[in-house]
Amino acid sequence: MLLHLFRRFFNAPLRTAGAVAMRSHYSVECLRPDGSVRWREEFENIVVTAGLNALLGNTFDAAAGSVAWYVGLIGANTGTVAITSGAAAITGTTTDFQATDVGSDLIIAGAGAAGVDLVTTITARSSTTAATAGTNASTTVSGASYAVEPRPADTMSSKSFNEVTPYSDATRPAWTKNGAPASGAMSNSSSKAAFTINATSRVFGAFLSSNSTKGGTTGTLYGGGLFSTGSRQVINGDTLNVQVDLSATAA
């Protein structure tokens, strides 16, 4: 009997509780005025706590019906940073590094090989103006712009990143779904969110919000993320198209 119980509890395969994994994949394309491609980027979205609460609330709580979503652009974080070639220590000026940033994606403009952006993570943080990069810099920079991926606690009214609005459109462009969810997925691939660029700027990533107000701080922040290869330049006359593919899978 004891042997039977031992086999039952220690040799039998373990069963885990059901889980759902949410994924948001961004595909960004910058077009020149003649329609040719200036650059492309793809990256993954972090779903912040407010976004998770919105998923639960609209499904299992109030079930308020259809919610409109809009795409915004992430610019450089507040302040600047310095880092020395061959070193990982980051010194910030008027920055706001937090303990929760450890493990987060990080972009430092111009600190990579041959002056491209350094794309890495934050491995340690000792103060709001001191952190450690996961990769040594290849170029010494001072007064450089940077961006850290959105934090889980971010909301539209209190977020760690800055929105950048170098476009003539009156509002953030809508995320217009192709149709109802199918096979656990949704997309706006048939009607991408389009930005009509009217100024030179650096874009570090993108986010989803339930509010269309350009530069606004109300509504629900679903999530956002940084470009996978560094910041990208947009100039007057460009068009920026953003596709966001959403999926839910059983894990």
N, C-alpha and C positions, 0 to 999 in steps of 0.2 A: 504493500500500500504506500509506504513512504517513498519507495523507488518510483512508483507511478506518479505521485505528486511532484517529485523532483523533476521528472521528465516533462511534466505538464507545464510547470512554471519556469523552468530554466532552459529547456531544450526546444520548446515550441517557438515558432516565429512570433515576434512581437507585432502587435497591431497598434498603429498610431491613430490618434484622433484625426478626423477630417480637417483639412486646411485648404484655404484658397489663396493662390498667389496672383497678385495684380501686377500687370506690366504695362508700361507706357513707353512706346518707342517713337522718338522724334526723327524725322527726316527733313532736313532744311536745305533748300537750294537757292542760291543767289544768282539772279540772271542780270546780265548787262542790258542796256537799252536795246541792243540789236537782237536780244533773245538768246545769245550764247551764254553758257554757264561760266560764271566767275569762280564759284566754289560750291562744294557740297559738304554737309556734315550730318552725322547720325549719332544719337546718344540716347541714354536711358534716363527716365524720369524718377525722382524720388517722390513718393506719395507722402505728403506731410500729414500730421495727425488730424488737422482740420479736414483734409481730403478724405481720410479714412472715416471720420465721423459723418461726413456728407454721404458717403456710400452706404453706411449703415442706416442713417436717418432716412434717406430717400427710399430705401428698400424695405426696412423693417419697422420704422417708427411712423413718421407722419405720412410717408409715401406721397409727397407733394406733387408728383407728376413730373413732366418734362422740365429739365433744368438746362438753360443755355450756358455754354462755355465759350471762353474767348482766349486767344493766344496773346501773350505778352513777351517782350524781349528782355533778357537779363544783361545788364551792363556791369562795369567794374564795381567792386565793393568800395565802401567809403575808406579814404586814406590811401597811402602808398606803402610799398615795401622795398627793402634793400636785401640783396643776397649776393654773396661772393662766389666767383667761379671756383669749383672744387669743394664747396662747402654746402651744408644743408640748413644752417641757421638763418632764420628769417627775422629781420628787424622791421617793425612796422611804425608808421607815423600816423597817428589818429585812427588806427585800426581797431578792430573789436574781435580779436580771436577769442573763442570760448572753448571750454573743456569739451563740449559736445562736438567741436569741429575735428577732433582727433579721429582719423580714419576717413575723413571726407575728402572728396576730390578738390584739387587746387590747381589754378592756372596763374602763373606769374609771367606777365608780358616781357618778352625779350630775353629771358634768363636761360633759354635752352641753347642747344648747339647752334653756332653761327647766328645767334640772335633771334632764333624763333622762340615761341613761347615754351616755357617749362610746364609740362603737364604731369602732375604727380598727385600725391596725397599729403595730408598733414599727419605726422606720426607722433608729435608731442606739442604741447602748448604750455608755456610757463606764465604768461600774462597776456593781457589784451594786445600787447605790442610785440610779443615774442613767441615764435613757433618754430617747428622743425619740419622741413620737407622730407618726403620719402626718397627723394632723388637729389643728388648734388647738382647745383647749378653748373652750366657750362659757360655761361657768360655773366660777368659782374654787372649788376644793375642797381640803380639807386633812384628812388622816386618813381618806381614802376607801378603800373596799375595791376590789379590782381582780382581774382574772384574765387570764392569758396562756394561749394554747392549748397543749395537751400538746406536749412535745418528742419528736423521734424516738427519743432515747435513753431515754425513760421506761420504767420497769418497775413492776410492782405494789409491789416492795420499795423502789424508789428513783424516785419520781415527782415532777415539778415542781408538780403541782396538788394541792389538798386535796379529799378526798371529804367530802360533807355528807350527813347521814343523818337528816333530819327526818320519819321515817316509822316506823310501829309494826310493820311487817313484820319478822319475825325474821331474814330474809336479804335479800340483793339479789334482786329478781325475775328470773326466768329469761327469756332470749330464747328463746321457743318457736317454732321454725320451722313454717311452714304445711305443709311437705313437702320432698321432695327438690328439688334445684336444677332449674330449667327455664329455657331460653333465657338461660343465664348469670346467673340471678338467684335470690335467696331473700329471704323476708320473714317477719316475725312479725305481719302485719296482722290475722290471724284470732284471735290471742291476744296482745295487746299486753302488755308488761311494765308492771304496775300497782303504784304506790306509794300506800299509805294514809297520807296526811300527818297528823301529829299535833303539829306545832310550826310556829311562824312562822320562816321562813328565806328566804334569797336563794339561788337556784340559777343558776349561770352556764353549765352545759352538762351533758354526760353522757359515759359511756364504757362499753366492753365489757370484761369480765374473765372468765376461765375459772373463777374462784372465787366462790362464793356468799356468803362471810362478809361480813357487814355491817361496813364499815370495815376489812376485812382487807387485809393487805399480801403475800399469797401468791398463787400462780397466775400466769397469763399475762395481761398487758395487751394487748388487740388494738389498741385505739386510742380516741380520743375527740375531742371538739370543743366549741366554745363556741357559745352561742346567737347568732343573726345580728343581733338587734336590742338586745341588752343583757341584763343579769341580770333574773330574774323572781322575784316573791314567791310563796311558797306559805304557806298558813295551815292551822291545825287544821281538819280536816273535809274538806279538798280530796282529790281523787284525781288522781294524775299518771300518765297513760298514755304510754308510749314505744314507738313503732314504729321499727324499724331495718331498712331495706331494703339488702341487700347485692347487689352485682353485679360481674361480671367481663366485660370487653370486650377484644377483640383491637384493638391499637393499631398 
